[in-house]
Amino acid sequence: MTTAATSSAPVPTVSVSDQPSAPVAPKLRPRPRLGLGSALIGKEEEQLVLQVLHSRDLFRYYGHDPANPPQMAAQLEKELREMVGAKYALAVTSGTAALEVALAALGVGPGDEVIVPAWSWISCFTSVVRVGALPVLAEIDDTFCIAPGEITRLKSANTKAVIVVHYQGVAADLDALCREAADAGIKLLEDCAESLGASYHGKPLGSIGDISIFSFQHNKFATSGEGGAVATSDPLLYERAVRMSDLGQVRPYHQEIARPQTEAFAGDQFRMSELTAAVALGQLRRVERIKIHCRRIRQRIVDGIAGLPGLAMRRIPDADGDTAFEVYFSLPTADQANEFRTRLDAMNVNSRQTTGTYCHYARDYCITGLAHHPKASPFAKFKTWPAPGYRKEDFPRTESIIHGFIALPIGALYTDQDADYIAQCVRHVHAEMAIQ
């Protein structure tokens, strides 16, 4: 009897190097310093501030020499007009003040409605309430700006204006939105608080709508700590903005820019000081430099994470006009986004928004429906509150977007090595989490 021969072929072995293993994390680097204009404050701002202090004239409209009024705020307005491409600019105390001034210039008041993106900064909502009008909340889309179609959907006989927020350095889809606003017969207010220096198809943001606002708050491309501006090419809107910002007056300086053509009304007081204007002016002159730097860093990061499955980059209607304020990408679920962010943070990668943005319907100032006085609230007319249009369930599109994104802020001092490290860390976390 014979037996089957036993194979003498060697049994394959698997070396440790062939075993699947967790990706090796990049060598930990220090966390890069955040900050845009604030990170570059230096001699230019110091010299301009000292110039004001040495003059001892801190108020913009008059000083020790009546024949030669201070010029710092005036120079800021001049250079902002040139940058934005608007005929008129007005410096005010904050971006929030700028919104109230712009709304007043447009004649928005009690009984009027203003369409506002549901996802935006607090002031976009509260400024409308402060002038006595009703903010009407609109869905956003994958640009993180107001979605085309919302103006048409939400317009009513009472709609006076729409606030189009150019979110974090990226223009909204202005072709569609401008057509809708024109068809609806309403004014378009560009909120460029986070988009100084951005453009849309070659046109500077702030020059496209009827009126626009800017902010010089701490986190912006150009900062004076606080401060803001209004810009327009309409002389009547400019005059009304001036009156609203200065107790109803039009001083000689503004009269020389645009001849008054309307009656005085009771305004507020939002005048920018010469000291604030000095810092803002020094910062304004840095905007182009910061934009060029941030765009290069952004592109390096985007190129480094291109092609990763499951990552959806923010849609930018005009990529050539982006200021690269922050890089945004979305993940399939909110839980994945939270975990992704936590892991990036542990690797010293900044991955949270640098400016506050919220869903208004989820914030106390909306949930209560109150103003400073019960009769000043535009929501008092609703029988129940929150009413439809002010509840989470009314915004499925916005809700589907805002919980699953990662923001990668870009600083004015970020280096190419920082950008490469950020991209490596994103790829590493993506592989660790096996995002599909």
FENWOLIN-V314656 format. One line per field, one symbol per residue. ss: DSSP state (a for helix, b for strand, c for the rest). phi: phi as a letter, one per 30 degrees, with the letter a starting at -180 (. if undefined). psi: psi as a letter, one per 40 degrees, with the letter a starting at -180 (. if undefined). A space follows every 50 residues. Layout:
ss->???
phi->???
psi->???
//
This chain:
ss->cccccccccccccccaaaccccccccccccccccccaaaaccaaaaaaaa aaaaaccccccccccccccccaaaaaaaaaaaaacccbbbbbccaaaaaa aaaaacccccccbbbbbcbbcaaaaaaaaacccbbbbbcbcccccbccca aaaaccccbbbbbbbcaaaccccaaaaaaaaaaaccbbbbbcccccccbb ccbbccccccbbbbbccccccccccccbbbbbccaaaaaaaaaaabcccc caaaaaacccccccccccbcbccaaaaaaaaaaaccaaaaaaaaaaaaaa aaaaaccccccbbcccccaaaccccbbbbbcccaaaaaaaaaaaaacccc cccccccbbaaacaaaaccccccaaacccccccccccccccaaacaaaaa aaccbbbbbccccccaaaaaaaaaaaaaaaaaaccc
phi->.ccddddcddddccdddddebddddeddcdddddkceddceadddedddd dddddicccdcaadcedbdebddddeddddedddicdbbbdbdaddeddd ddddddidaejdbbdbdecadeddddddddcjccdcdcdcbddicedejd dddcdbdcdcabccdddhicddddedddddddddicdccdccecbdjdbb hicddjccddabbbbcdedcebbbibkaacbaccddddeddedddbhidb deeddddbdebbddbdccbbdddddddddddededceddddddddddedd ddddcdiddiccdedcebddcddieaccbccdbddddddeddddddcicd bbecbdbbdedccedcedicbdbeddddcddddbbddejbbeddbddddd cdccccccdbcdcdcedddddedddddddededhdb
psi->hiihihhehihiihiddeihiiihiihhiihihihbddeehadddddddd dddddegehddiadgdegiiedddddddddddddfidiihhadidddddd dddddefhaheiihhhhdhiidddddddddeeihhhhiiiaeeeihhidd dddeiaeehdihhhhghfehiigddddddddddefiihhhhfdefheiih fehhheedadiiiiifideidhifciiaiiiiehddddddddddeffeih iddddddhhheiiiihaagfhhidddddddddddeedddddddddddddd dddeeiehiehhihhhdgdeehefdihhiiididdddddddddddeefhh fiieihhihdeeidddddfiadideeheedehdihhihefideegdddde deeeihhgihieeiidddddddddddddddddefh.
//
